[in-house]
């Protein structure tokens, strides 16, 4: 696990009020206890932590290219946005 992955998992776990060690890349947000409001809060925290803007619409989560279907998808989306910013 690299630093970016650990940080994203840490943010998601913090929002879900669980230990990061219990989060797997294959988990979906609901599976770790994140409801839609928790996911929005996690997205805000990710944006702040990485200095990026996540193209995510809470009203239409499927309308974005930012995949939130699994923890791994969120990690890869953040990785792409960070790389594009560099």
Beta strands, then each sheet from edge to edge (+ up, - down):
end
